[in-house]
Amino acid sequence: MNHTTQELLKQFHGKRTLLNYFVAGFVDGEGSFSVAILKHPKKENEWIINPCFQVYQHQKHREILEICQEVFGTGSIYRKSGVHPVLNFSIDSTRNIIERVIPFFDRYPLVTKQEAYRIFREIVLAMKNREHFTKEGFVRLVRLAYSMNQQGKGRRRTLEEIVGKLPPDAVLESSETLRRTRTK
């Protein structure tokens, strides 16, 4: 944590609720809730649901992202790909989303991103209940994901390409399961 971040946090010393409302408001303007549907790297015709919470900021204001990292107690800050000097604060662990992101925004509600958060929350909690491991549950969650953020505009594959390629007896994995297998 840099000196500027520490100075900003001092302004909120003893006022954690105000800090949390500040972060919620900032996320309402500069954050995003997304659910990617990724091709399984090893299994043909299988897909992975990958939820992610992100906040973007110009690199000269890194301290704002460090405050987000401090408030959520997790997440990574990295440079966004491309030529733009933009940093990204990201939480893509389903467990951290369940334990930290969802309780935070349930307590400090969003205004402009309320609908995207509601759908994101529904998908993540359904994943917690392992609904995505059945074909019916997976299809329901993919449809929800495609209803987010301008109804799936900008996605590489159509909804039909994903749902239509599922084997009839599909048992699916989560991004968290895949992540754990890679780290072992």
Backbone bond lengths (Angstrom), bond angles and torsions (degrees), N, CA, C in turn:
res aa  C-N    CA-C-N  psi(-1)  N-CA   C-N-CA  omega(-1)  CA-C   N-CA-C  phi
1 M - - - 1.446 - - 1.531 107.92 -
2 N 1.323 116.48 128.02 1.461 119.04 -177.53 1.527 111.96 -83.27
3 H 1.314 115.12 172.96 1.470 122.23 -175.73 1.532 111.45 -61.17
4 T 1.319 117.32 -41.92 1.465 121.24 -179.59 1.522 110.81 -61.92
5 T 1.318 116.87 -40.67 1.464 120.92 178.53 1.521 110.09 -62.70
6 Q 1.319 116.70 -44.86 1.468 120.71 179.24 1.527 111.08 -60.90
7 E 1.330 116.57 -40.30 1.469 120.47 178.72 1.529 110.90 -64.81
8 L 1.322 117.09 -42.40 1.463 120.41 177.70 1.525 111.38 -63.04
9 L 1.323 116.64 -42.54 1.469 120.22 179.68 1.526 111.32 -64.69
10 K 1.318 117.47 -32.87 1.473 120.61 177.89 1.521 111.41 -61.18
11 Q 1.332 116.76 -32.14 1.465 120.40 178.43 1.522 111.60 -63.19
12 F 1.316 116.66 -25.35 1.462 121.44 -178.98 1.527 111.90 -102.09
13 H 1.324 117.65 7.20 1.468 120.92 -178.26 1.532 109.85 -54.77
14 G 1.334 115.65 125.16 1.461 120.66 -178.86 1.518 113.49 77.85
15 K 1.318 116.60 2.88 1.465 121.09 -178.07 1.526 109.62 -127.91
16 R 1.307 116.58 52.58 1.465 121.58 -175.35 1.528 112.28 -58.87
17 T 1.321 116.94 -36.91 1.458 119.95 179.82 1.530 110.27 -62.15
18 L 1.328 116.88 -41.88 1.467 119.86 177.98 1.524 110.86 -64.10
19 L 1.326 117.04 -40.58 1.456 121.35 177.63 1.533 109.89 -60.38
20 N 1.322 116.67 -44.17 1.458 120.79 -179.23 1.532 111.62 -64.74
21 Y 1.343 117.02 -39.83 1.467 119.36 176.51 1.530 110.74 -67.21
22 F 1.335 117.08 -36.52 1.459 120.83 175.41 1.524 110.23 -58.95
23 V 1.340 116.83 -48.81 1.467 121.24 -179.32 1.532 110.17 -62.82
24 A 1.328 117.56 -44.05 1.471 120.26 179.13 1.527 110.56 -59.79
25 G 1.322 117.09 -43.13 1.462 120.57 178.52 1.517 111.86 -64.99
26 F 1.319 115.70 -39.47 1.453 119.64 179.04 1.528 110.72 -65.08
27 V 1.321 116.00 -43.10 1.466 120.77 178.05 1.529 110.05 -62.56
28 D 1.320 117.20 -37.21 1.460 120.24 178.69 1.529 110.95 -57.79
29 G 1.324 116.48 -32.27 1.461 119.97 179.60 1.517 114.31 -92.24
30 E 1.317 117.58 -38.70 1.470 121.14 -170.19 1.527 114.73 -119.66
31 G 1.309 117.93 5.14 1.459 120.51 -176.77 1.512 112.73 -103.80
32 S 1.322 114.70 171.83 1.463 119.36 175.07 1.526 110.26 -151.31
33 F 1.313 113.80 150.11 1.458 122.66 174.43 1.525 104.80 -117.57
34 S 1.310 116.59 122.47 1.452 118.51 -178.22 1.525 110.06 -137.26
35 V 1.319 114.22 157.06 1.453 121.09 177.08 1.522 106.81 -134.02
36 A 1.326 115.28 105.97 1.469 120.35 179.44 1.524 109.32 -85.92
37 I 1.305 115.43 146.10 1.464 122.07 173.42 1.530 104.83 -112.99
38 L 1.327 115.73 108.86 1.461 121.65 -172.72 1.516 111.70 -109.37
39 K 1.304 115.62 146.03 1.463 122.04 175.01 1.520 108.40 -66.24
40 H 1.310 116.83 133.86 1.463 120.83 177.43 1.526 107.97 -65.31
41 P 1.335 118.43 130.95 1.466 119.91 -175.59 1.527 114.84 -68.71
42 K 1.324 117.81 -19.43 1.465 119.37 -175.75 1.520 114.52 -120.52
43 K 1.327 116.89 -18.59 1.464 119.29 -174.81 1.527 110.23 -115.84
44 E 1.329 115.17 119.88 1.459 120.57 179.74 1.527 109.29 -66.05
45 N 1.317 115.76 143.54 1.466 123.69 179.28 1.523 113.85 61.18
46 E 1.333 117.58 25.39 1.463 119.97 173.63 1.519 108.86 -124.99
47 W 1.328 114.50 151.91 1.451 121.51 -172.64 1.522 110.21 -129.51
48 I 1.324 115.44 162.72 1.459 122.73 179.48 1.528 108.13 -125.98
49 I 1.313 116.68 136.14 1.463 121.69 174.56 1.526 107.02 -94.29
50 N 1.327 116.37 124.84 1.465 120.87 -174.89 1.533 110.70 -129.24
51 P 1.351 117.49 95.42 1.463 119.78 177.79 1.530 110.81 -77.46
52 C 1.329 116.11 148.45 1.454 120.49 -179.15 1.529 109.69 -151.02
53 F 1.329 115.14 136.49 1.463 122.56 173.56 1.516 106.77 -109.50
54 Q 1.350 117.37 129.99 1.459 121.02 -176.48 1.519 111.66 -138.49
55 V 1.339 114.06 152.09 1.458 121.80 171.96 1.525 106.59 -133.93
56 Y 1.328 116.56 132.23 1.465 121.66 -179.33 1.522 110.06 -108.28
57 Q 1.334 115.31 150.26 1.455 120.06 177.90 1.536 109.02 -162.25
58 H 1.314 116.16 146.75 1.463 120.91 175.35 1.527 108.25 -59.27
59 Q 1.322 116.52 143.83 1.467 121.10 -174.93 1.525 113.29 -59.12
60 K 1.330 118.92 -24.50 1.463 119.34 179.58 1.536 112.23 -73.34
61 H 1.332 116.48 -8.34 1.468 120.74 177.22 1.530 111.26 -118.16
62 R 1.308 116.02 38.51 1.464 122.32 -179.99 1.532 111.72 -53.83
63 E 1.322 116.59 -32.09 1.472 120.42 -176.75 1.525 112.64 -57.98
64 I 1.331 117.75 -30.73 1.467 120.24 178.29 1.529 109.77 -65.15
65 L 1.327 116.31 -41.22 1.466 120.01 178.86 1.523 110.63 -69.64
66 E 1.321 117.27 -34.02 1.465 120.55 176.36 1.523 110.78 -66.60
67 I 1.317 117.17 -34.30 1.470 120.64 175.19 1.526 109.24 -65.19
68 C 1.328 117.01 -42.47 1.481 120.06 176.49 1.524 109.92 -59.42
69 Q 1.309 116.65 -44.20 1.465 121.38 179.27 1.529 110.59 -61.59
70 E 1.301 116.91 -39.88 1.468 122.16 178.02 1.538 110.51 -65.66
71 V 1.316 117.27 -45.92 1.465 121.66 -178.06 1.529 111.19 -64.10
72 F 1.332 117.41 -43.76 1.458 120.44 -178.29 1.523 112.64 -84.09
73 G 1.329 117.53 -16.87 1.460 120.81 178.01 1.517 113.55 68.73
74 T 1.313 116.83 20.05 1.463 122.43 -179.51 1.520 108.68 -167.02
75 G 1.308 115.99 178.85 1.459 121.32 176.43 1.507 112.70 104.63
76 S 1.324 115.33 164.58 1.462 122.63 -178.87 1.517 109.80 -121.76
77 I 1.321 114.98 148.30 1.459 121.26 173.53 1.517 106.87 -116.19
78 Y 1.310 116.34 126.86 1.462 119.98 179.01 1.523 109.54 -148.65
79 R 1.303 115.35 162.53 1.461 121.87 178.81 1.523 108.81 -74.36
80 K 1.318 115.60 132.61 1.459 121.04 177.16 1.525 108.52 -70.54
81 S 1.318 116.22 143.29 1.466 119.69 -179.29 1.525 110.44 -64.61
82 G 1.292 115.02 155.19 1.455 120.89 -179.60 1.515 111.16 106.95
83 V 1.310 115.81 -170.80 1.462 120.62 -174.79 1.525 113.59 -92.52
84 H 1.305 117.13 -11.40 1.457 120.30 -176.62 1.532 110.82 -76.07
85 P 1.325 117.47 141.72 1.471 121.39 -179.29 1.532 111.91 -81.97
86 V 1.327 115.63 61.83 1.463 121.68 -175.12 1.523 109.54 -114.49
87 L 1.336 114.79 137.31 1.459 120.94 175.15 1.519 109.23 -104.84
88 N 1.310 115.04 156.92 1.452 122.35 -177.43 1.525 108.43 -129.88
89 F 1.318 116.87 126.81 1.467 122.34 169.12 1.514 105.13 -99.06
90 S 1.331 116.47 127.82 1.451 119.85 -172.41 1.522 112.15 -137.41
91 I 1.329 115.67 137.95 1.461 122.57 170.10 1.522 105.68 -124.29
92 D 1.346 115.91 111.84 1.461 118.93 -178.56 1.526 113.01 -121.79
93 S 1.315 117.12 6.30 1.458 120.79 174.03 1.530 107.89 -81.11
94 T 1.317 116.14 121.57 1.462 119.97 -179.83 1.527 110.40 -56.90
95 R 1.295 116.75 -40.02 1.467 120.61 179.38 1.535 111.16 -60.84
96 N 1.335 117.41 -47.15 1.464 120.33 179.26 1.519 111.90 -66.54
97 I 1.316 116.83 -33.22 1.467 119.62 175.79 1.525 109.47 -64.19
98 I 1.335 116.54 -43.98 1.470 121.06 -179.58 1.529 111.16 -66.50
99 E 1.322 116.43 -43.82 1.471 120.57 -173.49 1.522 114.08 -83.90
100 R 1.328 118.46 -25.03 1.457 119.76 -172.87 1.527 114.38 -122.70
101 V 1.318 116.93 -47.31 1.467 120.19 -174.66 1.529 111.01 -72.64
102 I 1.317 117.35 -51.40 1.467 120.38 -177.28 1.534 112.17 -61.91
103 P 1.335 119.69 -48.52 1.466 117.64 177.73 1.537 112.82 -59.86
104 F 1.329 116.58 -36.14 1.465 120.22 179.87 1.525 110.88 -61.71
105 F 1.341 116.59 -52.32 1.466 119.03 -176.29 1.522 112.94 -77.19
106 D 1.315 118.09 -17.38 1.465 119.42 170.98 1.534 109.19 -69.82
107 R 1.331 116.22 -34.20 1.464 120.97 -179.06 1.528 112.34 -86.03
108 Y 1.330 117.31 -33.89 1.467 122.83 -178.64 1.532 107.84 -120.19
109 P 1.339 116.92 82.27 1.464 121.30 -170.39 1.534 113.65 -65.20
110 L 1.305 113.34 149.19 1.460 122.09 175.87 1.521 109.38 -85.93
111 V 1.324 115.51 163.81 1.459 120.64 177.69 1.528 109.44 -111.35
112 T 1.325 117.85 -63.00 1.462 120.34 -174.74 1.526 113.17 -78.47
113 K 1.312 118.16 -27.60 1.467 121.32 -178.48 1.532 111.92 -105.06
114 Q 1.311 116.00 20.27 1.460 121.78 -177.08 1.532 112.68 -58.31
115 E 1.332 117.91 -44.24 1.466 120.88 -177.51 1.529 111.56 -69.25
116 A 1.332 116.81 -42.71 1.471 120.02 177.92 1.523 109.93 -62.03
117 Y 1.327 116.75 -41.15 1.465 120.28 178.34 1.534 110.75 -64.48
118 R 1.317 117.77 -42.00 1.470 121.20 -178.96 1.536 110.51 -58.92
119 I 1.325 116.45 -45.39 1.464 120.42 179.94 1.529 110.33 -68.10
120 F 1.329 116.42 -44.83 1.471 122.14 177.63 1.530 109.87 -55.46
121 R 1.315 116.24 -47.95 1.471 122.74 -179.98 1.527 110.47 -59.76
122 E 1.338 116.71 -45.16 1.462 120.75 -179.98 1.530 111.07 -60.44
123 I 1.331 116.46 -43.18 1.470 120.85 -179.98 1.527 110.58 -64.19
124 V 1.326 116.46 -48.21 1.474 120.24 -176.97 1.529 110.95 -63.83
125 L 1.326 117.82 -43.06 1.464 119.70 179.80 1.530 111.26 -68.31
126 A 1.322 117.73 -32.89 1.467 120.58 174.61 1.533 109.91 -65.82
127 M 1.324 116.24 -37.62 1.469 119.69 176.59 1.532 110.26 -65.31
128 K 1.314 116.26 -38.44 1.466 120.13 177.20 1.531 109.89 -58.91
129 N 1.328 115.68 -36.66 1.465 121.24 178.77 1.527 112.41 -85.80
130 R 1.327 116.36 8.17 1.461 124.33 173.81 1.535 114.06 66.29
131 E 1.320 116.09 23.12 1.461 120.14 -179.89 1.524 112.12 -63.63
132 H 1.314 117.19 -29.60 1.465 121.25 -176.33 1.520 112.97 -72.84
133 F 1.316 117.76 -6.79 1.463 121.17 179.52 1.529 112.27 -81.48
134 T 1.322 117.04 -11.39 1.467 120.06 174.83 1.520 108.05 -103.90
135 K 1.298 116.61 154.42 1.462 120.06 -179.68 1.523 110.93 -61.37
136 E 1.330 117.66 -44.62 1.469 121.29 -178.48 1.526 110.76 -62.74
137 G 1.327 116.05 -44.62 1.463 120.18 179.27 1.511 111.97 -65.09
138 F 1.331 115.93 -42.13 1.457 120.85 179.33 1.529 110.66 -60.88
139 V 1.316 116.50 -47.08 1.463 120.96 -179.49 1.528 109.95 -61.54
140 R 1.328 117.74 -42.31 1.474 121.17 178.51 1.528 110.36 -59.80
141 L 1.337 116.88 -44.66 1.466 120.20 -177.69 1.524 111.59 -70.12
142 V 1.327 117.13 -36.21 1.471 119.61 176.82 1.527 109.34 -64.49
143 R 1.312 116.98 -42.39 1.472 119.93 178.15 1.530 110.60 -61.30
144 L 1.321 116.93 -42.11 1.465 120.23 176.61 1.527 110.65 -61.81
145 A 1.324 116.59 -45.14 1.469 120.54 -179.65 1.524 110.46 -59.93
146 Y 1.326 116.48 -40.56 1.459 120.08 -179.85 1.527 112.22 -71.89
147 S 1.326 117.76 -16.22 1.463 120.22 177.51 1.532 111.50 -83.27
148 M 1.324 117.15 -11.12 1.470 121.66 -178.72 1.524 110.76 -82.54
149 N 1.317 115.07 161.44 1.465 122.55 167.01 1.524 112.70 45.60
150 Q 1.292 115.39 71.31 1.470 122.87 178.31 1.522 112.22 66.38
151 Q 1.318 116.56 35.52 1.460 123.35 174.73 1.535 113.06 54.89
152 G 1.321 116.00 43.30 1.455 120.35 172.89 1.513 115.37 78.55
153 K 1.327 117.99 10.86 1.472 119.65 177.96 1.518 108.40 -63.32
154 G 1.304 116.31 143.17 1.458 120.60 178.41 1.523 113.43 88.34
155 R 1.311 117.82 1.29 1.461 120.30 177.81 1.520 108.98 -79.45
156 R 1.317 115.20 146.31 1.466 120.51 -178.68 1.522 112.83 -68.47
157 R 1.317 115.34 -36.87 1.465 119.56 -176.88 1.521 109.78 -118.84
158 T 1.307 115.11 149.28 1.460 119.21 177.04 1.527 108.78 -77.14
159 L 1.290 115.00 161.60 1.460 121.82 176.60 1.526 109.71 -57.78
160 E 1.295 116.91 -41.07 1.461 121.79 -178.57 1.536 111.50 -65.29
161 E 1.332 117.27 -35.62 1.467 120.11 178.16 1.524 111.20 -62.35
162 I 1.314 116.91 -37.83 1.468 120.65 -178.29 1.522 110.51 -77.88
163 V 1.298 116.55 -53.26 1.463 121.25 -176.00 1.526 110.63 -67.42
164 G 1.320 117.86 -37.78 1.458 121.84 -177.41 1.519 113.97 -69.65
165 K 1.331 117.97 -20.86 1.469 120.98 -177.59 1.528 112.92 -95.04
166 L 1.313 116.88 0.89 1.463 119.01 -179.74 1.515 110.32 -73.97
167 P 1.339 117.01 131.82 1.461 118.41 173.89 1.535 110.11 -65.13
168 P 1.319 118.51 151.91 1.468 120.89 -176.79 1.523 113.30 -59.25
169 D 1.322 117.81 -31.17 1.460 121.26 -177.15 1.530 111.69 -104.91
170 A 1.323 116.91 30.72 1.462 121.68 -173.65 1.528 111.90 -60.94
171 V 1.322 115.28 129.73 1.461 123.19 167.89 1.515 103.90 -118.37
172 L 1.322 117.11 122.61 1.451 120.13 -167.19 1.520 112.20 -110.66
173 E 1.323 114.74 163.89 1.463 121.34 -179.47 1.516 109.46 -111.22
174 S 1.322 115.41 163.63 1.454 120.25 174.35 1.512 109.01 -101.90
175 S 1.318 116.55 163.62 1.460 120.36 176.48 1.521 110.10 -62.89
176 E 1.321 117.37 -31.32 1.470 121.14 -179.96 1.525 110.25 -67.41
177 T 1.342 117.67 -41.08 1.464 121.30 177.52 1.522 109.74 -61.76
178 L 1.313 116.18 -44.81 1.458 120.70 179.77 1.529 111.05 -63.80
179 R 1.329 116.77 -42.71 1.470 121.69 179.61 1.525 110.34 -60.69
180 R 1.317 117.08 -42.94 1.478 120.61 -179.90 1.518 111.09 -65.45
181 T 1.345 117.36 -37.07 1.473 120.24 -179.94 1.523 110.55 -66.73
182 R 1.306 117.34 -37.51 1.468 121.06 -179.52 1.521 112.22 -67.87
183 T 1.329 117.88 -31.74 1.469 120.46 -175.78 1.512 113.25 -86.67
184 K 1.320 117.93 -5.51 1.472 120.20 -179.68 1.502 111.07 -85.77
